[in-house]
Amino acid sequence: MYRENEQIPTLLPPSRLNGEVRMRRKKIRLPIRAAALLLLIAGILSILAVGIGKISDGSVKGAIFDKLSGFLPPLDSTFSDEGKDSGHTSEPPRDTPDGSLGVLLPTPEDSIGGSFDGGETTTSPDVSGSVPDTDIPSGAIQIADAPPPESAGGIENMTHRSFDTEYLKAMKTSVLRADSGPVCLIIHTHATESYLPDGTKYFLPSSGELARSSSDSENVVSVGKVIADTLNEGGIPTLHVTLHHDADGAGRAYVSSRSTVAYYLSKYPSIKYVIDVHRSADTDADRNIIRDSFTDGDLSLARIRLTVSGGSSLADGSVNANLSLALKVNDLLCDYSSSLAHPVLISDAVYCDGYAPRTLKIDIGSCASTLTEAKRSARILSEALIFLLGS
């Protein structure tokens, strides 16, 4: 063992020793050269930063965004065909934070108060700052009003199947009531879907994800509560599940929501109707975000779209039953206002269909609509369901 600071003798021959010395010199030079290179790069970046700082009008950044925008993914995706082969499960869904299963019954404090005014306005976080159109900054995505729907009382068939709509509308709708237990189940596959504040003119991509909120006072869960409360008040026993199936992302949300539906149907055989409440997220040809709302008299309302799965994996009887219900509800909405409902969409995707005799996916407004508009339309939708199912 060597003592501290003791000279360690070398056992290398002179030729090897000279080589070792040269290698040591190289090792000393390399850090010096690397430091000099870093200083040079830092100087170049400083010059570039000064040059960029002189671009004060935002035109260069706007041009870059315009070029990139064509390659951006859609602003929102429903992942509607994910997990088609998930199958049924009897596993219970995850509990809500308070430990309950999210059952909401009518309460005297209901903000809707039995009228169409939609109650108080609850807004999502402000992502734009309401400003005149002339102040919209470069690179912002504007909000555009959707045109009135064409042939609102018809269908938009995206499948290879054909349907006799008049025959389906003439089919008898059973008034399915139960002596005990809920008849209708309301869920939210994408519970964090929410809305924009009143007066929003644009959206900045740097603000984060558009119109999403984990707060149930701001997202579609609050719209589902309006439907559940109104149906219960109208004599249609309804169960409202407030679980966030998209808490871990939208990609597997339908796998989770199908499990929830299967669980509640096994627990409550009285359930005959399943409603999955969403809101849409569409853009126009100019990539403006569509505000799917309209004005009816003094009221601003969110438009409604009913969607039925017509995928080849579903039996004809199940598709016809769901489509018959959707067409009848849609006609009642159109009776209220020809601008209130889109044509019924028949999609190739499979959502939560096939679990109950009547299952509907319902979009109320869009990501650029307001929560007040969505609640008003949800109340009208609920009254239509009560008329149809309780008459």
C-alpha positions in Angstrom: 0.0 0.0 0.0 1.3 3.5 -1.0 1.5 6.3 1.6 -0.1 9.6 0.9 1.9 11.8 -1.7 4.4 9.0 -2.2 5.9 8.9 -5.7 4.6 5.9 -7.6 7.4 4.3 -9.7 6.7 3.7 -13.4 7.1 0.2 -14.8 6.6 1.3 -18.5 9.4 1.3 -21.1 10.5 4.7 -22.4 8.6 4.3 -25.7 5.4 3.5 -23.9 6.0 6.3 -21.4 6.4 8.9 -24.3 3.1 7.7 -25.7 1.4 8.1 -22.4 2.6 11.7 -22.1 1.3 12.5 -25.6 -2.1 11.0 -24.7 -2.2 13.1 -21.5 -1.5 16.3 -23.5 -4.3 15.4 -25.9 -6.7 14.9 -23.0 -5.8 18.4 -21.7 -6.3 20.0 -25.1 -9.8 18.5 -25.7 -11.6 20.3 -22.9 -9.9 23.6 -23.9 -11.1 23.2 -27.5 -14.6 22.2 -26.4 -14.9 25.3 -24.2 -13.8 27.5 -27.1 -16.4 25.9 -29.4 -19.2 26.5 -26.8 -18.2 30.2 -26.5 -18.4 30.5 -30.3 -21.9 28.9 -30.4 -23.0 31.2 -27.5 -21.9 34.2 -29.5 -23.8 33.2 -32.6 -27.0 32.5 -30.6 -26.7 36.0 -29.0 -26.5 37.6 -32.4 -29.5 35.6 -33.6 -31.5 36.5 -30.5 -30.9 40.2 -31.1 -32.0 39.8 -34.7 -35.2 38.0 -33.8 -36.0 40.6 -31.1 -36.2 43.2 -33.9 -39.2 41.4 -35.4 -41.9 43.3 -33.5 -44.9 43.0 -35.9 -45.2 39.2 -35.5 -45.4 38.7 -39.3 -42.6 36.2 -39.4 -44.1 34.1 -36.6 -47.5 34.3 -38.3 -46.1 33.0 -41.6 -44.5 30.1 -39.8 -47.7 29.2 -38.0 -49.6 29.4 -41.3 -47.2 26.9 -42.9 -47.3 24.5 -39.9 -51.1 24.7 -39.4 -51.7 22.5 -42.4 -49.8 19.7 -40.7 -51.4 20.0 -37.3 -53.7 17.2 -36.1 -57.4 17.9 -35.6 -58.2 20.0 -32.5 -60.1 17.2 -30.9 -60.7 13.5 -31.5 -63.3 11.3 -30.1 -61.4 8.1 -30.7 -64.8 6.6 -31.4 -63.7 3.3 -32.9 -61.1 2.5 -30.3 -61.5 -0.7 -28.4 -64.3 -2.2 -30.5 -63.4 -5.7 -29.2 -63.3 -4.8 -25.6 -66.3 -7.0 -24.7 -68.5 -6.9 -21.6 -67.2 -6.9 -18.1 -68.9 -7.0 -14.7 -66.1 -5.1 -13.0 -67.4 -2.0 -11.2 -66.2 1.4 -12.4 -63.8 3.5 -10.5 -65.3 5.5 -7.6 -65.6 9.3 -7.8 -63.3 11.3 -5.5 -66.0 11.4 -2.8 -66.3 7.7 -2.8 -69.8 7.7 -4.3 -70.8 6.2 -7.6 -71.9 9.6 -8.9 -75.7 9.3 -8.7 -77.3 12.7 -9.0 -81.0 13.1 -8.1 -83.1 16.3 -8.3 -82.4 18.8 -5.6 -84.2 22.0 -4.6 -81.0 23.9 -5.3 -81.0 23.0 -9.0 -79.8 26.0 -10.8 -82.1 25.4 -13.8 -85.1 26.1 -11.7 -87.6 24.6 -14.1 -87.1 27.2 -16.8 -85.2 27.4 -20.1 -82.9 30.2 -18.9 -80.0 27.7 -18.2 -79.4 29.1 -14.7 -76.2 30.9 -13.8 -73.3 31.0 -16.3 -70.3 28.9 -15.4 -67.4 29.5 -17.7 -64.3 27.6 -18.6 -60.9 29.3 -18.0 -60.5 32.3 -20.3 -58.2 31.2 -23.1 -58.5 34.2 -25.4 -59.6 37.4 -23.7 -62.7 38.8 -25.4 -61.6 41.5 -27.7 -62.8 43.1 -31.0 -62.1 41.2 -34.2 -59.5 43.8 -35.2 -57.4 42.9 -32.2 -57.0 39.2 -33.0 -53.3 38.4 -32.9 -51.3 36.7 -35.6 -51.4 33.0 -35.3 -54.7 32.8 -33.4 -57.4 30.4 -34.5 -60.7 32.2 -34.9 -64.2 31.2 -33.8 -66.7 30.8 -36.7 -70.5 30.3 -36.4 -71.8 27.1 -37.9 -74.3 27.5 -40.8 -77.9 26.3 -40.2 -78.2 22.5 -40.7 -79.7 21.3 -43.9 -82.6 18.8 -43.8 -82.4 18.7 -40.0 -85.1 16.1 -39.8 -83.2 13.5 -41.9 -80.2 11.3 -41.5 -76.5 11.5 -42.5 -75.6 7.9 -43.2 -71.9 7.2 -43.1 -72.3 3.4 -43.4 -73.0 1.0 -46.2 -76.4 0.0 -44.8 -79.6 1.4 -46.0 -82.5 2.6 -43.8 -86.2 3.3 -44.3 -86.5 6.4 -42.1 -90.3 6.6 -42.5 -90.7 3.0 -41.3 -88.4 3.6 -38.4 -90.3 6.7 -37.3 -93.5 4.7 -37.4 -92.1 2.0 -35.1 -93.8 2.0 -31.7 -91.7 3.3 -28.9 -92.3 1.3 -25.8 -92.9 3.3 -22.7 -90.4 1.4 -20.6 -91.1 2.1 -17.0 -90.0 0.2 -13.9 -91.7 -0.2 -10.5 -88.3 0.2 -8.9 -84.9 1.2 -10.1 -83.7 3.6 -12.8 -85.0 3.4 -16.4 -82.4 5.8 -18.0 -78.6 5.8 -17.5 -76.6 8.9 -18.4 -72.8 8.6 -18.7 -69.9 10.7 -20.1 -67.2 8.9 -22.1 -65.3 12.2 -22.5 -66.3 13.9 -19.2 -63.7 16.7 -19.5 -65.1 18.1 -22.7 -66.1 21.6 -21.8 -67.0 25.0 -23.4 -65.6 28.5 -24.0 -66.5 31.7 -22.1 -69.1 34.0 -23.5 -67.8 36.4 -26.2 -64.6 34.4 -27.0 -63.4 35.4 -30.5 -60.2 33.3 -30.9 -58.0 30.6 -29.5 -54.2 30.7 -29.1 -52.6 27.3 -29.6 -50.1 28.3 -26.9 -52.9 28.4 -24.3 -53.0 24.6 -24.1 -55.8 22.1 -25.0 -59.0 23.8 -26.1 -62.1 23.7 -23.9 -61.2 20.9 -21.5 -61.9 21.0 -17.7 -61.8 18.4 -14.9 -64.3 20.5 -13.0 -67.8 19.1 -13.2 -69.2 22.6 -12.9 -67.6 23.5 -16.2 -67.6 20.4 -18.4 -70.3 18.2 -20.0 -71.1 16.5 -16.6 -72.9 19.7 -15.6 -75.0 19.4 -18.9 -75.7 15.7 -18.0 -76.9 16.8 -14.6 -79.5 19.1 -16.3 -80.8 16.1 -18.3 -80.8 13.8 -15.2 -82.6 16.2 -13.0 -85.2 17.1 -15.6 -86.0 13.5 -16.4 -86.3 12.6 -12.7 -88.6 15.6 -12.2 -90.6 14.4 -15.2 -91.2 10.9 -13.9 -88.4 9.1 -15.8 -86.2 7.5 -13.1 -82.7 8.4 -14.2 -79.2 7.5 -12.9 -76.4 9.9 -13.7 -72.8 8.5 -13.5 -70.2 11.3 -13.2 -67.1 9.2 -13.6 -64.3 10.7 -15.8 -63.6 7.9 -18.2 -61.1 10.1 -20.0 -59.2 10.9 -16.8 -56.1 9.0 -18.3 -56.6 10.4 -21.8 -59.3 10.0 -24.5 -57.6 7.1 -26.2 -59.1 4.3 -24.0 -62.1 6.2 -22.7 -64.6 4.1 -24.6 -63.2 0.9 -23.2 -63.7 2.4 -19.7 -67.3 3.7 -20.4 -68.4 0.4 -21.9 -67.3 -1.3 -18.7 -69.3 1.2 -16.7 -72.4 0.6 -18.8 -72.1 -3.1 -18.5 -71.7 -2.8 -14.7 -74.7 -0.6 -14.2 -76.9 -2.8 -16.5 -76.0 -5.8 -14.4 -76.7 -4.0 -11.2 -79.9 -2.3 -12.4 -81.8 -4.6 -14.9 -84.5 -1.9 -15.0 -82.3 0.4 -17.2 -83.6 0.5 -20.7 -82.0 3.7 -22.1 -78.4 4.7 -22.2 -77.4 8.3 -23.1 -73.7 9.3 -23.6 -73.5 13.1 -23.4 -70.7 14.9 -25.3 -70.0 18.1 -27.2 -68.5 18.3 -30.7 -65.2 19.8 -31.9 -65.1 20.7 -35.6 -63.3 23.1 -37.8 -64.2 24.6 -41.1 -62.2 24.7 -44.4 -60.1 27.6 -43.1 -59.4 25.7 -39.8 -61.5 28.1 -37.8 -63.1 26.5 -34.8 -66.9 26.1 -35.3 -69.3 27.5 -32.7 -72.3 25.2 -33.1 -74.9 27.5 -31.6 -77.7 29.8 -32.8 -80.0 32.5 -31.6 -83.8 31.7 -31.2 -85.6 34.9 -30.3 -83.8 36.3 -27.3 -82.1 33.0 -26.4 -78.8 31.6 -27.6 -78.9 27.8 -27.8 -76.4 25.1 -28.6 -77.2 22.8 -31.5 -77.8 19.1 -30.8 -76.6 16.1 -32.8 -77.8 12.6 -32.1 -75.5 9.8 -33.3 -76.3 6.1 -33.7 -73.7 3.4 -34.4 -74.4 1.4 -37.6 -71.2 -0.6 -37.5 -71.3 -4.0 -39.2 -70.6 -5.7 -35.8 -74.0 -4.6 -34.5 -77.2 -6.5 -35.1 -79.8 -4.9 -37.4 -82.4 -5.0 -34.7 -80.2 -3.1 -32.3 -79.3 -0.4 -34.9 -83.0 0.0 -36.0 -84.1 0.4 -32.4 -81.5 3.0 -31.6 -82.1 4.9 -34.9 -85.9 4.8 -34.4 -85.5 6.5 -31.0 -83.0 9.0 -32.4 -85.3 10.0 -35.3 -88.3 10.6 -33.1 -86.3 12.7 -30.6 -84.8 14.6 -33.5 -88.2 15.4 -34.9 -89.4 16.8 -31.6 -86.3 19.0 -31.4 -86.9 20.3 -34.9 -90.5 21.0 -33.9 -89.1 23.4 -31.3 -86.8 25.0 -33.8 -85.6 24.0 -37.3 -82.1 25.2 -36.3 -81.9 23.2 -33.1 -80.8 19.8 -34.4 -78.5 18.4 -37.0 -79.6 15.4 -39.1 -79.1 12.1 -37.2 -75.6 10.8 -37.8 -75.3 7.1 -38.5 -71.6 6.2 -37.9 -69.6 3.2 -38.8 -67.9 3.5 -35.4 -69.1 1.6 -32.4 -69.6 3.6 -29.2 -71.6 2.1 -26.2 -74.3 0.7 -28.5 -75.6 -2.9 -28.1 -75.8 -2.9 -24.3 -79.3 -1.6 -23.9 -82.4 -1.7 -26.1 -82.0 2.1 -26.8 -78.6 3.8 -26.7 -77.7 7.3 -28.0 -74.6 9.4 -28.3 -75.6 13.0 -28.0 -73.4 16.0 -28.8 -74.7 19.3 -27.2 -73.0 22.3 -28.7 -69.3 22.4 -29.6 -66.1 23.3 -27.9 -66.7 26.9 -28.9 -70.3 27.0 -27.6 -70.9 28.3 -24.0 -72.1 26.3 -21.0 -75.2 28.4 -20.7 -76.2 27.6 -24.3 -75.6 23.9 -23.7 -77.7 23.8 -20.5 -80.6 25.5 -22.2 -80.6 22.9 -25.1 -80.1 20.1 -22.6 -83.4 21.2 -20.9 -85.2 21.2 -24.2 -83.8 17.7 -25.1 -85.0 16.4 -21.7 -88.5 17.7 -22.2 -88.6 15.9 -25.6 -87.5 12.6 -24.0 -90.2 13.0 -21.3 -92.8 13.6 -23.9 -91.7 10.6 -25.9 -91.1 8.1 -23.2 -93.7 9.2 -20.6 -96.7 9.8 -22.8 
